[in-house]
Amino acid sequence: MIPAPYSPMRIIHLRQRLRDLGCKPCHEDRLLRGWSQVDSYDRVHSPAENFFPAALRRELSAIEAELDGLARLSGEYPANGHRIDTTNNHESHDRSPTPTLMEPIAIRLSPQAGRAQRGGRSRANAALRGPSDNEGVARLLVELADGQMVESVLLPRGGLCISTQVGCAVGCVFCMSGRNGLIRQLGSAEIVAQVVLARKRRAVSKVVFMGMGEPAHNLDNVLEAIQLLGLQGNIGHKNLVFSTVGDLRVFERLPLEKVRPALALSLHTTDALLRARLLPRAPQIAIEELAERAEMYARATSYPVQYQWTLIEGVNDSDAEMERIARLLAGKYAVMNFIPFNEVDGLAYRRPSAERTAEMVQTLKRHGILARVRDSAGQEIEGACGQLRARAA
Ligand code: SF4
């Protein structure tokens, strides 16, 4: 008999299950708040044991175990080369140079550990929100319930980059995630579970959907996760960043959502023919149209469009590109993020020199375009997105 394909959990399925247990929207919201914020279900004068329906109380441990199993930590690759000693919870400050292939620090949080944390997690979360936000930058290899792997990155200042698909159909030539095409979609609960997993390690105040996958190709699940994170998950709406290569469905759906995220548009070049080669299965939409639609969304939300540009030496770092960017973005509510390419085994591309990168930023600034080199702390770890998963596979 052929086994049924794995059906990833969605928030709407979880809500339906809660309704079947006699929950009303207020019960669902309290549970989803507690889960997504890694916080207690209790409220002052309203402990969960009095508030939740009896059927939910009976099922709660099983539901929690299932949620804990959605995304488990398979390995952690810190940026600072400090190996975290998981036996005594201290960092051992190993100052030896960070090797190219870092050994994973395998940590598996058991459902029991998750529940044990739950009681004290309000205090723990408060303690984590400190001035040491720049610490703890790491790439996480995350195992899903069916054994598939995705990557998340703990970024500086409370940021978290998460995946929306296993693999990716766009097949950008500079990206490991797209090398084997799309393997499967993530369910909305699996997307949120990456935030929960990260929050068990440190505070998260910003979530960018820039990990493995093209969010536009899994729009229902990604938008469901965004609504939960923005309404119950205590993430500011402008701190939810939807990244796309550009897809008309995104420009149609995002403005209609209750929680409207900020938009990041992966452009990489202003040359349409080159873009079709670099992003072979991205929708063929004229670059000017993409920029116009993104601009309309930026004006409607008051969040600037974040243009993403993976900088590859000799490919998209020419003076002519800079001139075209300046023309394209003149007067637009936008910021250009240059991301120097991370060298990957088997790909011949290289990143431009730091001097050339700085020169490009200055050129755009002279034209009045906001440009910056994106903080690459998370990206430096084990190279490009998808590399960890590829090694694990
Ligand atoms: S860069 Fe993004 S869109 Fe392109 S293949 Fe990788 S994950 Fe997919």
Boltz pocket constraint, residues with backbone or C-beta under 6 A from the ligand:
constraints:
  - pocket:
      binder: B
      contacts: [[A, 167], [A, 168], [A, 169], [A, 170], [A, 171], [A, 172], [A, 175], [A, 176], [A, 177], [A, 178], [A, 179], [A, 210], [A, 211], [A, 212], [A, 213], [A, 214], [A, 245]]
      max_distance: 6.0
